Amino acid sequence: MEYVSRVKLEANGKAITDFKTVTIKVREYYKQIKLMHKVGFLSVNQLHAVTVGYVEPESGAEIDWATLINGTLTIELENGKRITYTGVYVLTVGEAKYDGENESVCDIELGATGRVEE
C-alpha cells in the first residue's frame, strides 16, 4: 500500500495544496465489443481521471473552479514516486461535506490529457 505525502494542483499561476483525499480512477485501455459469433476488442483513447477532496478554507476565499484551465496535478507518494497529470480540467465539483474535524470538504473530479509516473 502506498501513502500520499503531498498533492499539488497548479493552474492559472496559482498553486493549490489544500487536499485531504485523492482517488485515482481506473484507466481503460480496450473496450469489449460483441461481434456476430465472438467477442472483439477495440483500443480506446486514454482518459485520465482523478477525484480530490478539497478542504475549503475557513476564510471563505473560494476558488472559481470553472476557470481552471490546462493545469498540472502532482501527486507525491511517500516512497518517492511521483505521478503528474497534465492538461488538467475540472469536470465536476460536488457539494460540501462536513466531517468530525469541523472541516468542509468538497469532491472535485478532474480530467487530464496526460499522465507521467516518475
N, C-alpha and C positions, 0 to 999 in steps of 0.2 A: 504494500500500500504506500502510495506517495502522498506527501503532505505539501500543500501550497504555502510558500513563505511570503509571497507578495504578488499582487495583481495591480497592473497599472494600465490605464487607458489614456492614450494621447490623441487629441484631435483639436483642430482649430486653435492651435497654440496653447492649449491647456493640458494639464496632467491631472487625472482623477485617480485617487488611490483608496477611496472610502468604500471598499467592497468587503462583504462579510462571507459570501459563498460564491463558488464557481461550479458550474456544471457544464462539462464538455459533451456535446451531443454526439450521437453515433454518426459515423461517416458512411455514406453509401457509395459503393463502387460499381455495382451492377444491379439491374432490375431483372426480375424473373418475368418472362413473358410466356403465355400459353400459345403453343402452335397447334396445328391440327392433330398430330399424333405424338407429340413430345413437348418438352419444355425447352425454351431457349433463354439466352441471357443477353442483355443489351447494356453496354457500358454507358454510364451517365457522367455528366459534368460534376466535378467535385464541389459540393456545397458545404461550407463550414459554418457551424452554429455553436454559440456559447451563451449560456444564461448566467448572469451575475446578479448577486444580491447587493444592491447599493444601499448603504446606510445614509439616510437623509440627515444633513446637519441640523442641529438644534437652532442655529441662527436663522434658518428659513431661507437661506440663499439657494434657490432651486436652479437646477441646470436645465436648459432648454434642449432636451434630447433630440428633438426634431432637426436641430441644426448640426448635429454631429455627422460629419461627412468625411469619408475616407480616412478613418482613424487607424491607430495601431494599438492592439491589445497584447500586453506581455504578461505571461503567467510564469513566475519563477517558482520552481519546486525546491524543497529542502535538500535534495540530493545534488543540486547544482544544475539540473536540467532546466532548459528554458523553452517555452512554446510561445511563438509570436504569430499573431494573426494580423494580416494586412488587409487594407481595403475594408475596414470595419464600418458598418452602418447599423443603426438601431432599427430593429424590426417591430418590437412591441415593448411597451412599458406597463407593468402591472400596477395594481392598486397597492397602497401602503399596507404593510402588515406590522403589527406591534408585538415584540417579544417580551420576555420577562425581564430584560435588562433596560427597559424603557427606551428602546431604540425603534425607530421607524425604518423598516426595510422594504424596498420595492424590487421586484424581479424585473430585470431588463434583458430581453432576448436580443442578441447581436448576431448579425450575419457577416461573413468575411469572404473575400475573394481568394485569399492565400493563407497558407499555414506552413510554418517552418519550425522544426524541432532542432535545438542545438544541444 
